[in-house]
Amino acid sequence: MSLAVNKEIWILEDDKGCQFVYEQTLDHRYKTRYFTKIADFQEALSSTEHNPALIIADLMLDDGNFMTYLNDSKDNRLVVTPFIIVSSIDDIDALRFCFMEGALDYLTKPFKKNELIVKIENILSGSAKQTNSVQSHKTMNLDGHEIESLTSKQKQLLSLFLSSPGRVVSRDDILEQVWGDTSVHPKTVDVHLYNLRRKLNEFGYIIRSEGGGRWSLISDKISA
């Protein structure tokens, strides 16, 4: 793949060792800017009119949690800028939260350089598709029920269920229709299905595992 040196990646990392790995891996492939504090990142964002093509952020920085900052920020550009979270925290709740809030991937330290390169290439090559991946919440109609506060990914998942025969979908269907060419963490599908399942439960619907990487959307009022 040709080098996308015109793409700019902003990296938030306060560990000098990790920053050195990024420099070795990315500096000759992309335009890179490094920040050790969220405050410096925010100042740089405020002083420029263009968005980075991608943000790579350590979850916990010296001056705060990046996800907390992201949720509290009023800069609308961050809503449509794809981002990857990198962290030494290997915890399902942390993964679940980051994916729910729009992270395209979650890498656990120490990560493989080639894995990082491939994930970045996939995200940037599909950046047009990913623009909608972290949009504002939406509402969908499910058999007359208005399902509110759906993230864009949850809306895509629900639409896929509703358009599939018997409302049954496979993992391959989800990866192809929802994430396209973007390579994502293996737990991503499970996390998004889990969060969608929680939202549908109060309306009397369940997402049932059928085994073999297949799920069905059914009403729990119907015995099956």
N, C-alpha and C positions, 0 to 999 in steps of 0.2 A: 504494500500500500504506500502511495506517495506521502511524503511528509506534509502535514497540514500546518506549516509554520505560520500561516496567517491566523490561526486560531489562538485565542488568548485564554490561558487557564490561570485562575487565581487560587492560590494554595494557602490555607491557614494551618500552620504547624509550628508549635513552640518547642519541639524537640529537635535539637541541632543535628542529631544522627539521622532522623527521618527526613529532615529537610535536605541533607546531603544526598540521600537516596533519590529523592525527587529531582534534585539538580542533575544527577548523573543520568537519570532515566528520561527526563522530560525536556530539559533545557535545549537540546539540539533538535527536538521535534516540534516544539510549540513555543509561542511567546508565553513566558511565565512571570507571575508576580507573586512574591512571598510576603506573608504577614504572620507575625507571632502573636498579635492581639486582635481581638474583635474590633476594638476601638479604632485601630489603624486601618482595618479593612473597611469599616463604615466611613471613615474619613476619605479614603481613596474612592469609594463608590460615590460619595456625595460630590466629589470634585471632578467626576467624569460623566459624560453623557452616554457612553456606550457600555454595553453589558459584556462581561466576560462570556466566552462560549461555554465555560464549565467552571464550577467551583468544587474544589476538593478540600474538605474541612475535617480537622480533628474534632471529635465530639466535645472533648473537654479541653479548653484553653485556659491560660493563666487568668484571664479576666472574665471567664464565664463559659456557659454551655452554649454551643453554636445553635442548637435547635431552639433553645429558649430565645436567643437573639433573633433567629429567623421568624419565630412566631410573633414576637413583639415588634418587629420592624414594620414601619409604615412605608417602606420603599417598594412600590409595586413591581419594580424590575426584578426583585428577588423572587417574585411569584412565578415568573416564566423563565428563570435561569436554572438549568439542570444542575444538580449537585450530587456528589458522592460523599458519604461519611466514612471516615477512617478512624478506628479506635482500638485501644487495647482491651476494651470491654467486650467480652464474648458472652453476651447475655440475651436470651430470647426476647425479654421485655424491651431492651434497648433497641434491638433489631425491629421489633414490632412497631415501636413508637416512631422510629425514623422512617420506616417504609410508609406508615400511615400518614406521616406528614409530608411525603413527597420525595424522599430520597430515592434516587435511581439505583443505588447500590450501597452496600455496607461492607467494607473491607476490615478484617481483623488483623492487627499488627502481631507479628511481622508478616507482611504480604509479599507475594512473589512479584518481581518487577514485570515479567512478561504478562502476568494476569492483569496488572494495572494498565499496561499499555493496550491490551486487547479491549478491556472494558471502556477505556477512554475512546478508542477508535470507533467502537460500536455506538457509543453515545453520540459522538460528534457526527458520525455519518448519518445518524437518524435524528439529528437535532430538530429538523422540521416537524417530525412526528412528536418529539418529546416536548415541544413547546406547550402542548396541552396537558402534559402529565401532572402538573402541579397547579392547575387552575382552581378558581374558587369553587365552593361547594355547589352541588346541583340537586334538583329534585327529579324523581322519576315516578311514573305511574306503574303500579304492579297490580293488575286485576282490580283496579278501582281504588287501590290504596296509594296515597301520596307518600313516597319514601323520601324524606328530607335529609339534608346534610350529608349527601353522598360525595365523596371525593371523585375526581375524574376517573381514576382507575376503577373504583367501585361501580361507577356508572357504566363503564365499558364492560366490566364483568357481568353485571346484571343484564345489560343489553345482549351479551353473548348467550347467556342462559335463555333469555326469552326468544331469541332467534334460532335456537338449536332444536332439532327434532327431539320431542320428549323432554325438553329442557335439561338435556344431559350434555355435559362438555368434558373434554379430556384436558390433561395438562398441556399436551401439544397444541390443542385448540387455543388455550388461554395464552400460551407463550407467543403463538403466531399472530393471533388477532389483537391482543392487548399490548404486547411489548415489541412485536415485530422483529426487527434485526438487532435489537438491543439485548446484549447478554446481561442477565440479572442473577443475583444471588439465588442459590437453590431453594432457600426458604421463602423467597419473595411471594410466590403464588400462595403458599400456605398461610402466610401472614395476612394477605389481602382477602383471601377467602374467609379467614377467621373473623376479620373485622366486618366484612359484609354479612356474614352469618349472624353476628351479634345485632346488627341493625335490622335485619329482616325478622328476627325471632319475635319481636314485639308485635309484628303484624301477622303472626301465625304461619310463618314460612321457615323451612329449614333447608340447609345445603347438606345433603347426605352423601357420604363417601360410598361409592359403589365398588371400590377396589380397583386395582390396576391403573391408578392415576385418573379415575373418572369420578365426576360428581354430578348429582342431580338436584334441581331446585324443585321442591315439593311443598305442599301445604301440610302442616302437621295435623290438620283436621281430617286428613284423608289417610286411612290406614293403608300401608303398602309393605 
